[in-house]
Amino acid sequence: MSKHYEYIGSKIKELSVDIFQRTDSPIGKDEFFNPIYEELVFPRHSAEDLFIHIGEFLISQTEEHKMNLVKFVEVFGLQLIKSRASLDQSIHFLYLTRCSIIDLLEQELLQERIPIKNYFEVMKIIEYLYQLISKTLLNIYSEEMSVIKIALDESKEDLKMTLREHADLERALNEATIFAISDQEDNILYANDKFCNLYQYTKEELIGKTHDIFSSNFHPPDFFNEIWETIQSGKVWKGEILNQAKDGTKYWLDTTIIPFVDSNGERYKHISIQYDITEKRNSEETLRNTEKLSMIGELAAGIAHEIRNPLTTIRGFVQLMNQNGIEPYYYTDTIIDEIDRINYIVSELMIFAKPHQVQYNECNINSILTSVIKFLEPEANLKNVEIEYELPTEDVIISGERNQLKQVFLNLLKNSIEAMPSGGKIYILLERSTQNIVITIKDEGIGMETEQIKKLGEPFFTTKQDGNGLGLMVSYKIIQNHKGSIHVNSNLNQGTTFTISFESPQKDKIVKES
């Protein structure tokens, strides 16, 4: 191998991109996109690597170095495509690198560091290499264009499919639903036939009108304000609306309102999809009334049974007094006890009577629980029951009725004490999180079966021999009125755990009433 080839090859390897940064682009500096200078996308050393590969081949002129050059150009071409350089821009980029090599050769020739013969020999090799580089680059772009064409064809087919699906969806909406499209001011732009038939308007009468013409005056203004605020924010609204047709007929409609939002997040129209559920609502109302009558009958039967027992006792003692001539005071205590029992049953049932005004105030759960525990401790001690409790140091406040909550805790603790005839422990835990306030009451009593747990809270169901079941029924009702829940976990001979949960209120949201 000629020492001149080695010399020129070494010089080409030393070339840097800086040597042709000053070269003017024939398509204008401002328009020419040269990705080699975008360092974040395309590394500067890529062009310098090209010079290195060309120099290496010139020095060795082996098949291995030629393949290394081709592989480099393949990777190099993919980088150019990834950087969004067009084929013209990439070819021009190669032209700049070729110009740099030719400038180098001319300088070496003028300085008489290489003979004229070697200059032409090297030029032939350089031309051969750049033909190879250009052909490789063209193949890369050609393959990429084929992939793009396939992708475009697939996109075209996808678009056709989407259009068909859109048409099918529109047909399905027309056939199955009552729907209308409105602009951002709620003016109706389109209504399908089912919409027109339900409301008894023609399409011409509806276009340009707002949905106010269907108002039945059943819903308050806040109801519609909430709907408007929801769709204004770009969210879907779902609910049931009572609307009125042109002749005054009212319909319950399961309604979904879907806003259409542009690229800026602004709503420009919305679609209303409705289903007529009037018959369903009427059937549900009839069923509710039937269930109420059934419950009233069941409750009346239970009340009659519970009150008949003490009345029978009272009647029997009065008959005895009349027949035997015994002094009335002899049976007075028994009669009074039975009358008190009747009064207790009626008082317990009053909470299920027609709702009456209950004033809710700030209730300190810590204080209520402490009061109940202190009240029942003497009774618990007599029955060898120990009450352990853990309350937070800070006050736990909810909005409620203090006496009713106290009644719930008394009922549950008394049940726990009575469930441990041989003694045991009761554990009380009060916890508060950002979401919930939880009161846990756990005993070591006789426990209950699964079927018994399911019936807890039903009128007159009790697991105690002398109980009437009203205590738990009232407790469940009180917790429900306070928007809380009761969960029971129990196993036979393994104790019972009552868990009462309330939603944890923010302090500034607690209702204060005098």
WORA-V562385 format. One line per field, one symbol per residue. phi: phi as a letter, one per 20 degrees, with the letter a starting at -180 (. if undefined). A space follows every 10 residues. Layout:
phi->???
//
This chain:
phi->.fffffffgf fffefcfffc feffefdnff efddffeeff dcffffffff fffffffffe ldffffffff ffffffffff ffemffffff ffffgfffff ffgfffffff elecfgffgf fffffffgff fffffffffg ffffffffff ffffffffff ffffffffff ffffedcdbb dcefemffeb beffffffem defffegnee fffefemeef ggffffffff ffeneedcrd cedcefenfd cecfccddfd defenefdab dddccfdgff ffffffffff ffffffffff ffffffffff ffffffffff fffemfggff dggfffgfff ffffffffff fefggdfdee cfdefgffff fffffeggff ffdmddddbc dffefddcea dgffffffff gfffffffec fdnqcddccd cccfdcdcdd cccdefmbeg ffffegnfgm ebdefdedmf gfffffffff feldbccccb cgmcnccddd ccffefgfdf fdce
//
